[in-house]
């Protein structure tokens, strides 16, 4: 067991690039990480990592050791899956990254229910709009809202992230309801600093014609929840993820506008590192989240 723990620590150090980053990933002190690496080197009688005060690098043996250690860990994971006391029991640790808005509105509740269903699984969810490096930062899975670039990662499309245009009844009562995207230029709009370009909103007519509407704004915000609050407070029209404002539209705090026009949408992907063996817990959580997003 100590050998496996030390091997996992070595892989974390090698893939993250530093003892400190590996310590953060493993929730250990850097000193403990150092002791585990020293124990591993002593057990095998080899130097795996060359360290200076500023840098570290794998030795030639360390490079080969890393490749074999990854295979061993994968094979042990597979053995644990096969030898579990019940074929349907899922256990182990899952470290997941997700985007903030989708994470707060959908992923958190989905993962909480998964945890209730599978109490032998421990879960860590990090919400950020930054694309994490799954390998170097030690994530088992990332949920991403984007058109993905080609990479060595394994990706599965699990949903669609749709946008809507909406504003408060108070704002629309004072300023009127736009019936065509070109009329947005005469309205106050709340811009998202996360959209590119910021001052153009894209629409599709019933005939399939695409239109980029010019937007005027005196408020620009980089956080979806803050945009939603500003819209509820009569600050203007927002072009926002449907999942962010659906409850407000249902409750009447916001009203959808330009509903007959198509809006921007993005695919939602589950992404995990390319490995010969994918742990059953990773497959299970991806299947679970995909099912939730279809509801």
N, C-alpha and C positions, 0 to 999 in steps of 0.2 A: 504493500500500500504506500509506503514511503517512497519507493522507487517511482510509482505512478505520479504521486504528488510532485516530486522533484522534476519529473519529466515535463509535466504540465507547466510548472514554473519556468523551466528552461525555454519551452516553446513561447510562453508569454513574453519573456525577456527578448528572445530573438526576433519575434514578429513585431513587437512594439518599439524596439530600438533603444530602450533604456530600462534600468532597474526601477527607476521612479515611476515610469508609465506602467510597467508590469505590476508594480506594487498597488497602484491605483486600481488597475483592472481586477486584481485578485483580492482587493481589500486587505492588504497586508502592509507591514512596514517595509521600507527598502532594506533594512537590516535583515529581516526574515527572508526576503527574496535572496539576498546575498548568501545567507547561510545555506539555503536549499541548493543554490548553484554550487557552492563549495562542496557540499555533501555529495552531489551528483558527480562532480569532477573527481572527488576522492574515491568514490565507489568504483569508477571506471578507470581511474588512473590516467586521465587525459585532461588537457586544458581545452575548454570549450569556448571561452570568451576572453579576449584580451581587453583589459580595461586601463584607461588612463583617467586623470582627473576630469577630462572633458569629453572623452569619446569612448565608445566600446565597439568592438567588431568580433564577429565569429572567427575562430581559427579555421584552418582547412578541415580539421577533424570536426569542428563544431558545425560546419555547413552540412557535412554528410550525416552527422548525428541528428541535426534538425529534421532532415528528410525522413530518416528512419523513425525518429520519435513521433512524428506526426502520423506515420502509418500505424505504429503500435497503439497510439491513443485511439485512432479510428477503429482498429480491430477490437480493442477492449470495449469501446462503446457498443460495437455491434454484438459482441459476446454478451454484454450486460442486457441488451435488448432481447436476445434469444433466450437467455437463461433467467429472465425475470420470473418471479413467482407466479404471475398471471400474465397470459399473453396480451391482455388489454391494459395492463398497468403501465403507466408512463411515469418516469421519474427522471431526476437530474435537474440541472440548472440551465435556465434560458436567459440570455442577455439580448435584449431587443431594443432597437432604435426606431423611432417613429417621428413624423412631423407634428408640430405643436397642435394645430387646429384639429386635424383628424385624430390625433392622439387623445386630446381632451374630450372631444365630442363622441368618438366611437371606440377607439382602441382600448382605452382604459377600462370601460365597462366590459368589453369583450374579453380582455385578458383576465379581469377579475372573476368572471364567470367560468373561464377555463381553469383558473386556479382552484375554484370551488369544486369543479368536476374532477380535477386531478391533484389532490393534496400532496402527492409525493414529488410534485414539480415545484421548484423555487424559481421565481421570475424577477427579473430586473428590467424596468422599462425606462429608457432615457428619451425624453421628448425634446427635440431641437429641429430647427429648419436647416441645420447644417448637414451635409452629406458626410456621415462618418466613414472612416476607413475600416471596413469590417474586419480585415485581417489584423492590422496593426493595433486596433483598439479593442480587439477581442470580442466582437459581437457575433452571436449565432445567427441573427436575422435582422434585417432592416425592412421597414415598410416605407416605400418611397412613392411620392406623387410626382410623376415626371415621365417624359419620353426618355428612355434610358439609352445611353451610349453603349456601343459594343464593349464588352469586357469579359473577363474570365469568370465573373460571378454568375450564379444560376438565378434566373428571374422567372417569376410566374405572375401573370396578370390576375389580380383578384378583385378588381372593381373599377369604377369610373368616378372621378372627382368632378362634379358638375358645378357650374357657376350660375348665379341668378343676379338680376338687378332689382334692388328694392330700396324703399325709403319709408320713413315714418308717416302715418296719416297726418300728423301735424305739419310736416314739411310739405307734403303733397297738397294739403288744404290751402296753404299760403302761396305755393309756387306753381301749382298745376301739375297734371300728370302727363309726362311725355308719351307720345304715341308713335314716335319714330326716333331711331338712334341719333339722327342729326339734330334733334331738338335738345339733346343733352348739353350742347354747347351753350345753351341759354340757362342752364341749371347749375346750382352748386353741387359738386360731386366730391366725394371723399376718396382720395387716391390711395392705392396700396403701393408702398415702396418696394414690395416684393414682386410686382408685375413689371414685365419689360415688353414694350415701353410703358412708362407709367401713365402717360397722358393720352393713351388710345385704348378704347374698349372695342372688342371685336364681336360682331354679330353676323348671323346668317339669316337671310330672308327665306320665305317659303319657296322661292324659286331657286334656292341654292346659292344666290349671289352673296358674296362676302362683303362686309362693310366695316371699316375701321372708323369709329366715331371719335372726333376730337373732344377732349374733356377739359373743362375749366374747373379749377379747384382752389380753395384757400386752406385746405387741410390735407396733409399726406401723412400716413401712419404705416409703421412697419409690422404691426401686430393685428391679427385678425379679430381677436376679442375686443381690442380697443376700437377698431373700425366699427364693429357692431354696436358698441356703446354709443359712439358718436352719432351713428345713424338713428338709433332709438331716441337720442336727445335732439332730433330735428335738424342735425347739421347738414344733411344733404343725402344724395343718392349714392349707394355703394354697389360695386360689382364684386360679389363675394362668393365664397364656396357655399353651396346649398346646405351642406351639413352645419355650417356655422350659424345660419339664420333661420333654419326650418322651424325651430320652436317659436321664434319671434313672429314669423309669418302666421303660424297656426294660432298663436295667442292674440294676433291683431296689433302687436307692437310695431311690426313692419308690414308693408304691403308690396307685393311683387309688381314691377312695372316692366313693360315691353316683353310680356310673357310669350307672345306669339313669335318672337325672334329667337333664333338659336344662339346659344352662348358658348363661351369657351369651355372645354372640358379636357381633363388630363387622365391618363391611365394610372391606376394604383397597382404597384407591384410589390410582391414579397421577394426579397433578395437575400440570398445566403451564399457563403463561400463555396466554390467548386471543390467538392471532395468526393472520393470514391464511395464513401459511406455517409449518408445523411441520417443523423439520429432520429429515432421515431418521434421524439418530443418535438423536433423542428417540423417534421411533416404534419404532426397533429395540430400544432398551433397555427400553421399556415392554412390548413383545411378549415379549422375553426373560424379564423378571422374572415376567410373568404366567404364562408356561409353567412356570417353576421353581416357582411357588407352587401350581400344580395337581398337582405330583408328590407 
